[in-house]
């Protein structure tokens, strides 16, 4: 087994990549509590809960991500993280405010989309009902 000083981390959203790069450690939250991963950590899979994901880059810089629920897969020296929603911030102090603001905007957009879909479905039902009435 080879030992490595860093691992490749891919943090993905449904429609974009939030982070793709090297890290020397990662800290996240699962349903059963917080955990840390170093490059030579054993392979595993876990479900993530809404929390802060912390990455340490090889140059010592720490990156903070506010994430929604997701999945983390550690295999070899690669860590793949897929989350429904996420946002990066320079520090923990501003992260909370940015997460609240960003997630609220996303929820508003999703609410508008659900409303539009409901209207479309209702219109479709009305049209099918009118076609039924027209049948002999």
C-alpha positions in Angstrom: 0.0 0.0 0.0 1.4 3.4 -1.0 1.4 6.3 1.4 0.5 9.7 0.2 0.7 13.2 1.6 -2.4 14.5 -0.1 -5.7 13.3 -1.7 -7.7 14.5 -4.6 -11.1 15.9 -3.5 -14.0 16.4 -5.9 -16.9 18.4 -4.3 -19.8 18.4 -6.7 -23.3 20.0 -6.9 -26.0 18.7 -9.2 -25.1 21.2 -11.9 -21.5 22.3 -11.2 -18.2 21.6 -9.4 -17.7 23.5 -6.2 -14.1 22.2 -5.6 -11.7 20.0 -7.4 -8.2 19.8 -6.1 -5.7 18.4 -3.7 -6.2 18.4 0.1 -4.1 17.2 3.0 -7.2 16.6 5.3 -10.9 16.9 5.3 -13.5 17.3 8.1 -17.2 16.6 7.6 -20.3 15.6 9.5 -22.2 12.3 9.1 -25.4 11.2 10.7 -23.5 9.7 13.6 -21.2 12.7 14.2 -18.1 14.5 12.9 -15.1 12.8 11.3 -11.8 13.6 9.7 -10.0 12.0 6.7 -6.3 12.0 6.0 -4.8 10.9 2.7 -4.2 7.3 3.8 -7.5 6.8 5.6 -9.3 3.5 5.0 -11.8 3.5 2.1 -15.5 4.1 3.1 -18.8 5.6 2.1 -21.0 7.8 4.3 -24.1 10.0 4.1 -23.5 13.6 5.0 -25.8 15.9 6.9 -26.2 19.7 6.5 -23.0 21.1 8.1 -19.6 22.7 7.4 -17.1 20.8 5.3 -13.5 21.9 6.0 -10.6 21.2 3.6 -7.0 21.9 4.2 -5.0 22.4 1.0 -1.3 21.4 0.6 -0.2 25.1 1.0 -1.9 25.3 4.4 -5.0 27.2 3.2 -8.2 26.1 4.8 -11.4 26.2 2.8 -14.9 26.3 4.3 -18.0 24.9 2.6 -21.5 25.1 3.9 -23.2 22.0 2.5 -26.6 20.4 2.5 -27.1 16.6 2.7 -25.0 14.5 0.4 -22.8 11.5 0.0 -19.0 11.1 0.5 -17.0 8.2 -1.1 -13.4 7.7 -0.1 -11.5 5.3 -2.4 -7.7 5.2 -2.5 -6.4 8.7 -2.6 -9.6 10.1 -4.1 -12.6 11.6 -2.2 -15.8 12.2 -4.1 -18.4 14.3 -2.4 -21.8 14.9 -4.0 -24.2 17.4 -2.2 -27.6 18.8 -3.1 -26.5 22.4 -2.3 -23.3 24.0 -1.2 -21.5 27.3 -0.9 -17.9 28.3 -0.1 -16.8 31.1 2.2 -13.5 32.5 3.2 -14.1 32.2 6.9 -16.5 30.6 9.4 -18.0 33.9 10.6 -19.4 34.8 7.2 -20.3 31.3 6.2 -23.5 31.0 8.2 -24.9 34.3 6.8 -24.0 33.3 3.2 -25.5 29.8 3.6 -28.7 31.2 5.0 -29.0 33.8 2.2 -28.0 31.4 -0.6 -30.1 28.4 0.5 -33.1 30.8 1.0 -32.7 32.0 -2.6 -32.5 28.5 -3.9 -35.6 27.5 -1.9 -37.5 30.4 -3.3 -36.5 29.4 -6.9 -37.5 25.8 -6.2 -40.9 27.0 -4.8 -41.5 29.1 -8.0 -40.6 26.1 -10.1 -42.9 23.8 -8.2 -45.8 26.4 -8.5 -45.2 26.6 -12.3 -45.2 22.8 -12.6 -48.4 22.5 -10.6 -50.1 25.1 -12.9 -48.8 23.2 -15.9 -50.2 19.9 -14.6 -53.5 21.5 -13.7 -53.8 22.9 -17.3 -52.9 19.5 -18.7 -55.7 17.8 -16.7 -58.2 20.5 -17.8 -57.3 19.9 -21.5 -57.6 16.2 -21.1 -61.0 16.6 -19.5 -62.1 18.9 -22.3 -61.0 16.3 -24.9 -62.9 13.7 -23.1 -66.1 15.8 -23.2 -65.6 16.2 -27.0 -65.6 12.4 -27.6 -69.0 11.0 -28.9 
